[in-house]
Amino acid sequence: MNYNKILVGKVIHKRVFPIQHKLDYNVFAVMIDCDNLHDTLKKSKIFSYNKFNLFSIFDKDHGDDVSIGTFLEKIRDNVVTRKPVKRFSMIAYPRILGYVFNPITVYIGFNENDLIEVMVYEVNNTFGQRVIYVIPVNDNYKKTIYQKCEKKLFISPFNGDSGIYSFQITDSDGIFNMGINLQVDNKPILKASFTSKKVNLSDKELIRSLKRNAFLTFKVILAIHLEAIKLFFKGLRLKKKPLAPKSQIFYFSETNN
């Protein structure tokens, strides 16, 4: 089975309190089988692992200061799931000509029947800090996975570092959709979503996706900072960034589903 895909879709951010604000932009990400990451990418002329190329994935952009494979083995050894995790898929923006910023990278842990056992949400802020949320999945999920956890990282200078995240994940043969909502003191603050269609990963499809989104990395970074400027002029004021380690891993129980 071909587990390697390109996810072509759209990101939407909606701020709903204390002021309303919205932005959306077209993007593409890659969904790659992490257990065969090196073998998969060495077949491509334009997509490399830990080497400069038109597209690339680097260990140093992800995980916990080790290789992606070693990082996921650590997760596998420490998380409690109903059935053993047999493989992980990784969803991320690739580097393009050496540049990338991933606000969130998602790892999906599947059992031997290709059912999801655990979700790993790797969240980065623009200050070089990273928090990784590891949440097992209930065995009674159907089409969509619902999870929640306490926010552990300062992301936006308008939000502070407290709140509750809720995640909604839909992964099927043809689509991958993700929703993330933030609540603070039981009030909805922010709603974000990524909706996408899957196409098989190939050099041809990568070039096609790049033509549609030639400045993917700069689009993501620019959108973050433009939103901040607009929110400031709408009256939202900055909050002080707390100190935090470069990387932290938090394990949650399936009761957070």
TAPE-V363199 format. One record per residue. PSI is psi in radians with two decimals (NA if undefined). Layout:
PSI ; PSI
This chain:
2.45 ; 1.84 ; -0.08 ; 2.13 ; 2.82 ; 2.31 ; 1.93 ; 2.06 ; -2.64 ; 2.48 ; 2.35 ; 2.28 ; 2.25 ; 2.07 ; 2.19 ; -0.21 ; 2.46 ; -0.14 ; 2.86 ; 2.40 ; 2.55 ; 2.50 ; 2.67 ; 2.63 ; 2.63 ; 2.44 ; 3.01 ; 2.59 ; 3.01 ; 2.57 ; 1.95 ; 2.44 ; 1.94 ; -0.44 ; -0.29 ; 0.61 ; -0.83 ; -0.81 ; -0.63 ; -0.83 ; -0.39 ; -0.23 ; -0.26 ; 2.55 ; -0.34 ; -0.01 ; 2.08 ; 2.81 ; 2.05 ; 0.43 ; 2.57 ; 2.38 ; -3.11 ; -0.78 ; 2.56 ; 2.74 ; 2.23 ; 2.40 ; -0.70 ; -0.26 ; -0.09 ; 2.91 ; -2.47 ; 0.93 ; 0.43 ; -3.09 ; 2.73 ; -0.71 ; -0.77 ; -0.71 ; -0.79 ; -0.54 ; -0.67 ; -0.76 ; -0.84 ; -0.66 ; -0.40 ; -0.29 ; 2.55 ; 1.98 ; 2.85 ; -0.66 ; 2.68 ; 2.50 ; 2.15 ; -0.49 ; 2.76 ; 2.45 ; 2.53 ; 2.30 ; 2.06 ; 2.83 ; 2.36 ; 2.76 ; 2.46 ; 1.99 ; 0.65 ; -0.05 ; 2.43 ; 2.63 ; 2.13 ; 1.77 ; -0.64 ; 2.35 ; 2.39 ; 2.33 ; 2.30 ; 2.13 ; 2.10 ; 2.60 ; -3.04 ; -0.30 ; 0.21 ; 0.52 ; 2.57 ; 2.25 ; -0.52 ; 2.52 ; 2.39 ; 2.09 ; 1.97 ; 1.88 ; 2.25 ; 2.52 ; 3.05 ; 0.06 ; 0.17 ; 0.29 ; 2.70 ; 2.40 ; 2.45 ; 2.10 ; 2.14 ; 2.02 ; 2.01 ; 2.75 ; 2.37 ; 2.59 ; 0.00 ; 0.21 ; 2.63 ; -1.81 ; -0.68 ; 2.43 ; 2.28 ; 2.23 ; 2.83 ; 2.74 ; 2.87 ; 2.38 ; 2.34 ; -0.02 ; 2.41 ; 2.07 ; -1.08 ; 2.40 ; -0.09 ; -0.12 ; -0.37 ; -2.85 ; 0.32 ; 2.87 ; 3.12 ; 2.21 ; 2.48 ; 2.40 ; 2.50 ; 2.13 ; 2.24 ; 2.07 ; 2.06 ; -3.05 ; -0.58 ; -0.26 ; 2.75 ; 2.15 ; 2.48 ; 2.31 ; 2.46 ; 2.14 ; 2.54 ; 2.23 ; 2.46 ; 2.16 ; 0.74 ; 0.26 ; 2.29 ; 2.24 ; -0.82 ; 2.45 ; 2.25 ; 2.62 ; 2.63 ; 2.03 ; 2.36 ; 2.77 ; 2.55 ; 2.38 ; 2.67 ; 2.41 ; 2.14 ; 2.82 ; -0.71 ; -0.79 ; -0.54 ; -0.78 ; -0.72 ; -0.74 ; -0.67 ; -0.67 ; -0.60 ; -0.45 ; 1.11 ; -0.49 ; 0.87 ; -0.97 ; -0.79 ; -0.54 ; -0.77 ; -0.86 ; -0.75 ; -0.71 ; -0.70 ; -0.81 ; -0.60 ; -0.68 ; -0.75 ; -0.74 ; -0.79 ; -0.72 ; -0.66 ; -0.77 ; -0.25 ; -0.10 ; 0.00 ; 2.29 ; 2.68 ; 2.59 ; 2.59 ; 2.37 ; 2.14 ; 2.78 ; 2.53 ; 2.62 ; 2.80 ; -0.66 ; 2.39 ; 2.54 ; 2.24 ; 2.25 ; 2.29 ; 2.88 ; 2.90 ; -0.15 ; -0.21 ; 0.01 ; NA
